[in-house]
């Protein structure tokens, strides 16, 4: 399991493009018949993906965690951004179509990922954080996620937000998770920008056409940087950093957080005119 250490804003100011990518970008989340995970030192969050194609994939134990099994002290939110698939948790099978979400609670011991069709494999994005309490493993479909339409075509950010794991949705200890789908003609996400010093955040960009990219903006509001992000690549965003993006076309992204609270609206906004 790859490890990403925490970076301070003072360090990040001196990073060139490759240093930014090395420390904040996860380039490979979905590799056929493997589970790819990255352990971050931001709230001890683990992110990555499982892509079962020809075989089922059982979540292994990792020496990094120094525990008996993966979910001994952890919870996770998982969203499928590929073809139909299923996740078996201690013998109970949950079918997940594209954009369905599964929360797995602390204490779950055997987790197995499968695809329904090898020609259109599932792509399960995983975000896991430490947990101190047991909440039930539960599924929420895209249709049940109370979609909210935001933005406008005039500001190029007409989009739909789906909230899955949050204070009023699937219950968790500290994971908050959902996704955003931008309409055709819209390219901006999370603008005006914000930070939330009480939580880290991770983005997985998906449904980005092969020839297109998303400009992901990060850094303190007065000291911004950017990275070019391709389909199925993820960004680890420190609590001190903004996390906005503009694509060369419309796209979608999963957002997941962990930290001090479960309040989706806990954001410290930065006015567009104040960004540097």
C-alpha positions, 0 to 999 in steps of 0.5 A: 500500500502506497503512503502519502505523508501530510504536506504543510502549505509552506512546503507546497508553495515551493513544489513544482508540477511533478512534486505536486503530482507526487504528493497529491495525485493518485494516478492509478485507482482502477487496474484490472483484477487488483485492489489499489489503495493509498494510505494518507496521513490526512486523518488516516484516510485510505483511498483507492479502487477495486476493479474485478474483471476475470475474478472476484477480489477479496479485500486483504489485510495490509501490514500498514494497519497493524490489525487483524482484518481491514475493518477492525478499526475502520469504516468505508464508503464505496461508490461504483463508477463502472458496470454492474457489480456486487460487494459481499460483506460477511456473506451478505451480497449488495448489488451495485449499479453505476453510481450506487453507494455502499457503506461498510461499518466497523467490524466487517471481516470478509469483503469480496468485490465482483463484476457482473460482466467482464466486458463491462467491469465494475469500478469501485472507488473506496474511501476508508477512515478510522471508526470508533463506533459500529454503524450498519453496512447499508446501500443507497442507490443513486435514485435514493440519494436526494439529488439536488440541482445547483448552479447555472449555465451562465456561470458554467456550473450547472450540476447535480449533487448526490449525497450518500453518506452524511448526517441525514443519509447513511450513518457513519463515524466520520466519512462523508461521501457523495458525487457531482455530475456536471451538465453539458456545457458546464465545466466548473465545480466548487466555485466559489472555492472553500476550505474546511480546516476540520476535514480533509477531502478527496476527489475522484474524477470520472466520466472524463473523455480520454482526450480531455482533462480537468484543471484541478486547483489547490493550495491556500486561497491566496497561493493557488496551484493547479494539476491536470487530472485525467479520467479515474484519477484522484486528488488528495486535498489537505484541510488547508487547501481549496479544491476546485476544478474546471474541465475541458468538457463536462465530467463527474467526480466523487467527493469524500471527506473525513475529520472533525464532523459530518456537516456537509455545509461546514465550509469556509468560502473564499471569494473569487476576487480574493483568490490568487 
